[in-house]
Amino acid sequence: MPQPSLPHHRLLAWHLAAELVRLVNDIRISDAEDRREARRAAKSCARNVAEGAGRTSRADKARVYAIARGECGECVASVELAGATGACAAGDVARVTELGSRLSAMLYRLS
């Protein structure tokens, strides 16, 4: 099978964002609104990372990576809010927060 050839496949940020999508999808969040927002924001973050990788100008890349960073923060905040209301286990909140922090730092450097 040929290796992926799209620009985002070469970015560690893309792989972390995809991991965040999987993690948020796998954990239990009993509050429907927090669950929906966390999943939406995680996917939006990953999509923006892919979009930024495909942009050619430095300014355009920076703008899209900054949007991805904002979506990452929104994802983590949604899970943290679910944890604060008892709708998500503390261990799951910690896992999402750790991964989100790593990804956010990486996106900061890219933007």
C-alpha contacts under 8 A as a table, 3 or more apart, distances in Angstrom:
res1	aa1	res2	aa2	distance
4	P	9	H	6.42
5	S	9	H	6.92
6	L	9	H	5.68
6	L	10	R	7.64
6	L	54	G	7.90
7	P	10	R	5.87
7	P	11	L	7.43
7	P	50	A	7.51
7	P	53	A	5.51
7	P	54	G	5.83
8	H	11	L	5.29
8	H	14	W	6.00
8	H	49	V	7.07
8	H	50	A	4.91
8	H	51	E	7.79
8	H	53	A	5.14
8	H	54	G	7.00
9	H	12	L	7.96
9	H	14	W	6.70
9	H	15	H	7.55
10	R	14	W	7.87
11	L	14	W	5.31
11	L	15	H	6.86
11	L	53	A	7.79
12	L	15	H	5.14
12	L	16	L	6.27
13	A	16	L	5.11
13	A	17	A	6.04
13	A	49	V	7.09
13	A	103	L	6.26
13	A	106	M	6.49
13	A	107	L	6.99
14	W	17	A	5.03
14	W	18	A	6.14
14	W	46	A	6.30
14	W	49	V	5.95
14	W	50	A	6.64
15	H	18	A	5.09
15	H	19	E	6.14
16	L	19	E	4.91
16	L	20	L	6.15
16	L	99	L	7.48
16	L	103	L	6.26
17	A	20	L	4.96
17	A	21	V	6.34
17	A	42	A	7.14
17	A	43	K	7.97
17	A	45	C	6.68
17	A	46	A	4.95
17	A	49	V	7.72
17	A	103	L	6.90
18	A	21	V	5.06
18	A	22	R	6.37
18	A	43	K	7.90
18	A	46	A	6.12
19	E	22	R	5.10
19	E	23	L	6.07
20	L	23	L	5.03
20	L	24	V	6.02
20	L	42	A	6.37
20	L	96	V	7.13
20	L	99	L	6.81
20	L	100	G	7.14
21	V	24	V	5.37
21	V	25	N	6.08
21	V	39	R	6.75
21	V	42	A	5.19
21	V	43	K	5.93
21	V	46	A	7.64
22	R	25	N	5.10
22	R	26	D	6.10
23	L	26	D	5.09
23	L	27	I	6.27
23	L	96	V	7.17
24	V	27	I	5.56
24	V	38	A	6.80
24	V	39	R	6.11
24	V	42	A	7.41
24	V	96	V	7.18
25	N	39	R	6.39
27	I	88	C	7.92
27	I	92	D	6.53
28	R	87	A	7.99
28	R	88	C	6.16
28	R	89	A	7.67
29	I	32	A	7.28
29	I	34	D	7.12
29	I	35	R	5.42
29	I	79	V	7.69
29	I	82	A	6.66
29	I	87	A	5.43
29	I	88	C	4.88
30	S	35	R	7.15
30	S	82	A	7.92
30	S	87	A	4.93
30	S	88	C	6.69
31	D	34	D	5.50
31	D	35	R	6.09
31	D	82	A	6.73
31	D	87	A	5.66
32	A	35	R	5.07
32	A	36	R	6.01
33	E	36	R	5.15
33	E	37	E	6.09
34	D	37	E	5.18
34	D	38	A	5.94
34	D	78	S	5.32
34	D	79	V	6.66
34	D	81	L	7.36
34	D	82	A	6.05
35	R	38	A	5.25
35	R	39	R	6.17
35	R	78	S	7.49
35	R	79	V	7.52
35	R	82	A	7.98
36	R	39	R	5.34
36	R	40	R	6.02
37	E	40	R	5.05
37	E	41	A	5.93
37	E	74	E	7.97
37	E	75	C	6.85
37	E	78	S	6.43
38	A	41	A	5.30
38	A	42	A	6.09
38	A	74	E	7.16
38	A	75	C	4.37
38	A	76	V	7.04
38	A	77	A	7.96
38	A	78	S	5.29
38	A	79	V	6.27
39	R	42	A	5.19
39	R	43	K	6.24
39	R	75	C	7.05
40	R	43	K	5.29
40	R	44	S	6.11
40	R	75	C	7.74
41	A	44	S	4.95
41	A	45	C	6.02
41	A	71	E	5.10
41	A	72	C	6.53
41	A	74	E	6.18
41	A	75	C	4.97
42	A	45	C	5.12
42	A	46	A	6.40
42	A	71	E	6.69
42	A	72	C	6.15
42	A	75	C	5.56
43	K	46	A	5.15
43	K	47	R	6.15
44	S	47	R	5.03
44	S	48	N	6.08
44	S	68	A	7.04
44	S	71	E	6.39
45	C	48	N	5.21
45	C	49	V	6.26
45	C	67	I	7.55
45	C	68	A	4.34
45	C	69	R	6.85
45	C	70	G	7.80
45	C	71	E	5.07
45	C	72	C	5.64
46	A	49	V	5.11
46	A	50	A	6.35
46	A	68	A	7.09
47	R	50	A	5.15
47	R	51	E	6.15
47	R	68	A	7.87
48	N	51	E	4.84
48	N	52	G	5.95
48	N	64	V	6.01
48	N	65	Y	6.54
48	N	67	I	6.94
48	N	68	A	5.14
49	V	52	G	5.15
49	V	53	A	6.24
49	V	64	V	7.25
49	V	65	Y	5.99
49	V	68	A	6.03
50	A	53	A	5.23
50	A	54	G	6.55
51	E	54	G	5.25
51	E	55	R	6.56
51	E	64	V	7.07
52	G	55	R	5.22
52	G	60	D	7.35
52	G	61	K	4.71
52	G	62	A	7.45
52	G	63	R	7.99
52	G	64	V	5.21
52	G	65	Y	5.82
53	A	61	K	6.84
55	R	58	R	7.93
55	R	60	D	6.37
55	R	61	K	5.57
56	T	60	D	7.23
56	T	61	K	7.01
57	S	60	D	5.27
57	S	61	K	6.22
58	R	61	K	5.13
58	R	62	A	6.12
59	A	62	A	5.10
59	A	63	R	6.22
60	D	63	R	5.15
60	D	64	V	6.35
61	K	64	V	5.35
61	K	65	Y	6.08
61	K	110	L	7.96
61	K	111	S	6.91
62	A	65	Y	5.17
62	A	66	A	6.04
62	A	110	L	6.49
62	A	111	S	3.84
63	R	66	A	5.19
63	R	67	I	6.45
63	R	111	S	6.65
64	V	67	I	5.05
64	V	68	A	6.30
64	V	111	S	7.80
65	Y	68	A	4.89
65	Y	69	R	6.19
65	Y	107	L	5.94
65	Y	108	Y	7.67
65	Y	110	L	6.52
65	Y	111	S	5.33
66	A	69	R	5.00
66	A	70	G	6.36
66	A	107	L	6.93
66	A	108	Y	7.01
66	A	111	S	5.59
67	I	70	G	5.08
67	I	71	E	6.34
68	A	71	E	5.08
68	A	72	C	6.17
68	A	107	L	7.33
69	R	72	C	5.00
69	R	73	G	6.31
69	R	103	L	7.85
69	R	104	S	5.45
69	R	107	L	5.78
69	R	108	Y	7.00
70	G	73	G	5.11
70	G	74	E	6.27
71	E	74	E	4.95
71	E	75	C	6.15
72	C	75	C	5.12
72	C	76	V	6.32
72	C	100	G	6.26
72	C	103	L	7.58
72	C	104	S	6.54
73	G	76	V	5.19
73	G	77	A	6.02
73	G	100	G	7.17
73	G	104	S	7.34
74	E	77	A	5.02
74	E	78	S	6.09
75	C	78	S	5.24
75	C	79	V	6.51
76	V	79	V	5.23
76	V	80	E	6.12
76	V	96	V	6.35
76	V	97	T	5.84
76	V	100	G	6.26
77	A	80	E	4.90
77	A	81	L	6.02
78	S	81	L	5.15
78	S	82	A	6.24
79	V	82	A	4.96
79	V	83	G	6.18
79	V	88	C	7.15
79	V	93	V	6.02
79	V	96	V	7.42
80	E	83	G	4.95
80	E	84	A	6.14
80	E	93	V	5.91
80	E	97	T	7.85
81	L	84	A	4.93
81	L	85	T	6.38
82	A	85	T	5.34
82	A	86	G	6.24
82	A	87	A	4.76
82	A	88	C	5.28
83	G	86	G	5.07
83	G	87	A	5.56
83	G	88	C	4.51
83	G	89	A	6.08
83	G	90	A	6.09
83	G	93	V	6.27
84	A	87	A	7.51
84	A	88	C	7.97
85	T	88	C	7.78
86	G	89	A	7.01
88	C	92	D	6.85
88	C	93	V	6.89
89	A	92	D	5.34
89	A	93	V	6.40
90	A	93	V	5.02
90	A	94	A	6.20
91	G	94	A	5.07
91	G	95	R	6.29
92	D	95	R	5.08
92	D	96	V	6.23
93	V	96	V	5.27
93	V	97	T	6.00
94	A	97	T	5.05
94	A	98	E	6.06
95	R	98	E	5.25
95	R	99	L	6.26
96	V	99	L	5.27
96	V	100	G	5.81
97	T	100	G	5.03
97	T	101	S	5.92
98	E	101	S	5.19
98	E	102	R	6.40
99	L	102	R	5.21
99	L	103	L	6.23
100	G	103	L	5.08
100	G	104	S	5.91
101	S	104	S	5.07
101	S	105	A	6.17
102	R	105	A	5.34
102	R	106	M	6.34
103	L	106	M	5.07
103	L	107	L	6.14
104	S	107	L	5.05
104	S	108	Y	6.07
105	A	108	Y	5.04
105	A	109	R	6.49
106	M	109	R	5.27
106	M	110	L	6.44
107	L	110	L	4.91
107	L	111	S	6.10
108	Y	111	S	5.25
